[in-house]
């Protein structure tokens, strides 16, 4: 079959593991979805083009890079962090404006202007006015509204007591029930009007203010990355990938730039490739020191054999990696593939659907997923 062979290098790269937060760990090779997404972006595809991939590679070393993590607190704290106003209200967005910053670990106050640095005086004035309005509303609720609610509560209790004295089919019971409904509607109207007033005059804008805290966290980063990627797809897609390959600028983060060392469409044949190997001398082994994602089913069926290392049989790491996805209920549902990551593996003499490619006199076993 025809496939496209990519040889790529990156000075550094981070292929984030979804479950890591404080220390953002990386996969040693990019997941299938990461590569597929980068290829689709390079080709400007708007719809998914089915493709299977074999991903192998290596890196020289791994290290850590510091980044500043931004965390929005659930409530506005008066004495800490950075006071910001979100331009999109409750939406999670990076679109915010810094209003003021607390300068010390303790003892600060945005309301009282104690040890803070103001970045935007207009928004600071708006925030203080909204907080004052909020306090006035709270006082109004505790005084006027509470008294009205207490009176309504007593009146409803009195009507309920009176209703117990009459038959449910009597005219007196009907009149008391009607009066009870009127009082309930009055109570509902008062609360609705109050709620609308609070929203329009306070909550609507005050909810856009948030406390932002920052802290140093870490990316796990691979340095000196080399990737050998084979892509199997229809002939037209392979042609379009080759034509647009230099639009492939990054894999991983946007700053993880890619250099395209090679991009070729090559023919693979199981029979012709297997003739290159001497199964008795072990020349079939992937001798290049590269990691590779292996299709778990091919390992399970013993088309590919993982070699032992240090007395540990079947040496490798099992992953469930995202490949593609469908949209269900406006959410992405990823198609996960079971793979084994290893650097020492060979192929069975009777292997099925396993290919081999030679690059600069080095043979690479290809396991498509």
C-alpha positions in Angstrom: 0.0 0.0 0.0 1.0 3.6 -0.5 1.7 5.7 2.6 3.2 9.1 3.3 6.5 9.0 5.3 7.3 12.1 7.5 10.6 12.6 9.3 10.2 15.6 11.6 12.4 17.3 14.2 11.5 19.6 17.1 13.9 21.5 19.3 11.4 20.9 22.1 7.9 19.6 22.5 5.2 18.9 25.1 2.4 16.4 24.4 0.2 16.9 27.3 -1.3 14.0 29.3 -4.9 15.0 30.0 -5.0 13.9 33.6 -2.1 15.9 34.8 -2.6 19.4 36.3 0.0 20.8 38.7 3.0 19.3 36.8 1.8 19.0 33.2 3.4 15.7 32.2 4.0 14.8 28.6 3.7 11.6 26.5 7.1 10.5 25.1 5.5 10.6 21.6 2.6 12.7 20.3 -0.8 10.9 20.6 -2.6 10.1 17.3 -5.2 12.8 17.8 -2.4 15.4 18.2 -0.8 14.4 14.9 -4.1 14.0 13.1 -5.2 17.5 14.3 -2.0 19.1 13.1 -2.2 17.4 9.7 -5.8 18.5 9.3 -4.9 22.0 10.3 -2.0 22.1 7.8 -4.3 20.9 5.0 -7.1 23.3 6.1 -9.5 20.4 6.3 -13.0 21.2 7.6 -14.1 17.6 7.8 -12.4 14.5 9.1 -10.3 12.5 6.6 -9.9 9.0 7.9 -6.3 7.9 8.3 -4.2 5.4 10.2 -0.8 6.2 11.7 2.4 4.6 12.7 4.2 6.9 15.2 7.8 6.4 16.2 10.5 8.7 17.5 13.1 9.6 20.0 14.2 12.5 22.2 17.6 13.5 23.7 16.5 14.5 27.2 13.5 15.6 29.2 13.3 18.7 31.5 10.8 21.2 33.0 9.8 24.6 32.1 8.0 27.1 34.5 4.8 28.8 33.5 2.4 31.0 35.3 -0.9 29.4 36.1 -4.0 31.6 36.3 -6.7 30.4 38.7 -10.1 32.2 39.1 -11.5 31.8 42.6 -15.2 30.9 43.2 -15.7 34.2 45.1 -14.2 37.6 45.2 -11.7 37.9 48.0 -11.2 41.3 49.5 -7.7 40.8 50.8 -5.8 38.7 48.3 -5.0 38.0 44.7 -5.7 40.2 41.7 -9.1 41.8 41.2 -10.2 41.5 37.6 -13.2 42.1 35.5 -14.2 39.5 32.9 -15.4 40.9 29.6 -17.6 37.9 29.0 -19.3 37.6 32.4 -19.6 34.0 33.6 -17.9 32.5 30.5 -14.5 31.0 31.0 -12.3 33.3 29.0 -8.9 35.0 29.0 -10.6 38.3 28.1 -10.3 40.1 31.4 -9.0 43.5 32.6 -6.8 43.9 35.7 -8.5 46.2 38.2 -6.2 46.1 41.3 -3.7 43.9 43.0 -3.1 43.1 46.6 0.5 43.8 47.5 1.0 41.9 50.7 0.4 38.4 51.9 -2.2 39.5 54.5 -3.8 42.7 55.7 -4.9 44.0 52.3 -8.4 45.3 51.4 -9.8 46.4 48.1 -12.8 48.0 49.7 -10.8 50.1 52.1 -7.9 50.7 49.7 -5.3 49.2 52.0 -1.9 48.1 50.4 -3.3 47.6 46.9 -2.1 48.7 43.5 -4.9 50.1 41.3 -4.5 49.4 37.6 -7.8 50.8 36.4 -9.4 53.5 38.5 -12.6 53.7 36.5 -13.3 50.0 37.1 -12.2 50.3 40.7 -14.7 53.0 41.3 -17.4 50.9 39.6 -16.6 47.9 41.8 -16.7 49.9 45.0 -20.1 51.4 44.0 -21.5 48.0 43.2 -20.3 46.6 46.5 -21.9 49.6 48.3 -25.1 48.9 46.4 -24.9 45.3 47.3 -24.6 46.2 51.0 -27.6 48.6 50.8 -29.7 45.8 49.2 -28.7 43.4 51.9 -29.7 46.0 54.5 -33.0 46.6 52.7 -33.7 42.8 52.7 -33.0 42.5 56.4 -35.2 45.4 57.4 -38.0 46.2 55.1 -38.4 42.9 53.1 -38.0 40.7 56.2 -40.8 42.6 58.0 -43.1 42.2 55.0 -42.3 38.5 54.8 -43.0 38.1 58.5 -46.4 39.8 58.1 -47.3 37.7 55.1 -46.2 34.6 57.0 -48.5 35.5 59.9 -51.4 36.3 57.6 -51.1 33.0 55.8 -50.9 31.1 59.1 -54.1 32.9 60.3 -55.9 32.1 57.0 -54.9 28.4 57.3 -56.3 28.3 60.8 -59.5 29.9 59.8 -59.9 27.5 56.8 -59.8 24.5 59.2 -63.1 25.7 60.8 -65.1 25.4 57.5 -66.1 22.7 55.1 -64.0 22.6 51.9 -67.1 23.0 49.9 -68.4 26.0 51.8 -68.4 29.6 50.5 -66.4 30.8 53.5 -63.6 28.3 52.7 -63.5 29.4 49.1 -63.2 33.1 50.1 -60.4 32.3 52.5 -58.6 30.2 49.8 -59.0 33.1 47.3 -57.5 35.5 49.8 -54.7 33.1 50.5 -53.8 32.9 46.8 -53.9 36.7 46.5 -51.4 37.0 49.4 -49.1 34.4 47.8 -49.2 36.3 44.5 -48.4 39.5 46.2 -45.4 37.8 47.9 -44.2 36.3 44.6 -44.5 39.7 42.9 -42.5 41.5 45.6 -39.7 38.9 45.4 -39.7 39.0 41.6 -39.4 42.7 41.5 -36.7 42.7 44.1 -34.8 40.0 42.2 -35.0 42.0 38.9 -33.8 45.1 40.7 -30.9 43.4 42.3 -29.8 41.8 38.9 -30.1 45.0 36.9 -28.5 47.3 39.5 -25.9 45.1 41.1 -25.5 41.4 40.2 -25.3 41.8 36.4 -22.1 43.8 36.6 -20.7 42.6 40.0 -20.7 39.0 38.8 -18.1 40.0 36.2 -15.6 40.8 38.9 -13.4 37.9 40.0 -10.4 37.2 42.1 -7.4 35.9 40.1 -4.5 34.1 41.7 -1.3 33.2 40.0 1.3 30.5 40.9 4.3 29.0 39.2 3.7 25.5 37.7 5.6 23.3 35.4 5.6 21.8 31.9 7.4 18.6 31.3 9.3 19.2 28.1 11.1 16.9 25.6 14.2 18.3 24.0 15.9 17.2 20.7 12.8 15.4 19.4 12.8 13.3 16.2 9.6 11.8 14.8 9.1 9.1 12.2 5.4 9.1 11.2 3.8 7.0 8.5 0.2 7.9 7.4 -2.1 5.6 5.5 -5.1 7.1 3.8 -6.7 7.4 0.4 -4.5 8.5 -2.5 -6.0 12.0 -2.8 -5.5 12.7 0.9 -1.9 11.6 0.8 -1.3 13.9 -2.2 -2.9 16.8 -0.3 -0.8 16.2 2.8 2.4 16.2 0.7 1.3 19.5 -1.0 0.6 21.2 2.3 3.2 19.7 4.5 5.1 22.9 5.0 2.0 24.4 6.5 2.7 22.1 9.4 4.3 24.5 11.9 3.9 22.8 15.2 2.9 19.5 17.0 1.9 19.8 20.6 1.8 23.4 21.8 1.7 26.3 19.4 5.3 27.1 20.3 6.5 23.5 19.6 7.8 24.2 16.1 8.4 21.5 13.6 11.1 21.1 11.0 10.1 18.9 8.1 13.2 16.8 7.3 11.5 14.5 4.8 8.0 14.0 3.3 7.7 11.2 0.7 5.0 8.9 -0.6 6.3 5.4 -0.4 5.1 1.9 -1.4 5.0 -0.7 1.3 4.7 -4.4 0.7 4.7 -7.0 3.5 6.3 -9.7 1.4 9.0 -7.5 -0.1 9.9 -6.0 3.2 10.1 -9.3 5.1 12.6 -10.5 2.5 15.0 -8.0 3.9 15.2 -9.8 7.2 17.0 -12.9 8.4 14.7 -14.3 11.0 17.5 -16.5 12.4 20.1 -13.8 13.0 17.6 -11.3 14.5 18.0 -8.7 11.7 14.3 -8.2 11.9 14.6 -6.3 15.2 13.9 -2.6 15.1 17.6 -1.7 16.0 17.2 2.0 15.9 16.8 3.4 19.4 13.3 4.7 18.9 10.2 4.5 20.9 7.1 3.3 19.0 3.4 3.0 19.6 2.3 -0.6 18.8 -1.2 -1.6 18.0 -2.2 -3.7 21.1 -4.1 -6.2 19.0 -1.0 -6.9 16.9 1.0 -7.6 20.0 -1.8 -9.7 21.5 -1.9 -11.8 18.2 1.9 -12.1 18.3 2.4 -10.4 15.0 4.7 -8.2 16.9 6.8 -9.4 19.8 8.0 -7.2 22.5 11.5 -8.1 23.7 12.3 -8.5 27.4 14.6 -6.1 29.2 16.4 -6.6 32.4 14.6 -9.9 33.0 11.2 -8.3 32.5 9.1 -10.0 29.8 6.9 -8.0 27.5 8.6 -4.7 28.4 6.4 -1.8 27.5 3.8 0.8 28.7 0.1 0.5 27.9 -1.8 3.6 26.9 -5.3 4.4 25.8 -4.8 7.2 23.3 -7.3 9.5 21.6 -7.4 9.1 17.8 -10.5 10.8 16.4 -13.8 11.9 17.7 -17.5 12.3 17.0 -19.8 15.0 18.3 -22.6 13.8 20.6 -24.8 16.2 22.5 -22.5 19.1 21.5 -19.5 17.4 23.1 -16.5 15.5 21.7 -16.6 11.8 22.2 -13.1 10.5 21.5 -12.3 7.1 20.0 -9.6 5.7 22.2 -7.0 3.2 20.9 -5.1 0.7 23.1 -1.4 0.8 22.4 1.9 -0.3 23.9 4.8 2.0 24.0 8.2 0.2 23.6 11.6 0.6 22.0 12.4 -3.1 21.7 10.3 -5.2 19.5 10.4 -7.6 16.6 8.0 -9.2 14.1 6.9 -12.7 13.7 7.9 -14.5 10.5 4.2 -15.0 9.7 3.2 -11.5 10.7 0.0 -10.1 9.2 -0.7 -6.4 8.4 2.8 -5.4 9.7 5.0 -3.4 7.4 8.7 -2.4 7.4 10.2 0.7 5.9 13.9 1.5 5.5 15.3 4.9 6.1 19.1 5.5 5.6 19.7 1.8 5.9 17.8 1.6 9.2 14.7 -0.6 9.2 11.5 0.5 11.0 8.7 -1.8 11.9 5.4 -0.1 11.2 2.4 -0.7 13.4 -0.6 1.2 12.1 -3.4 2.4 14.4 
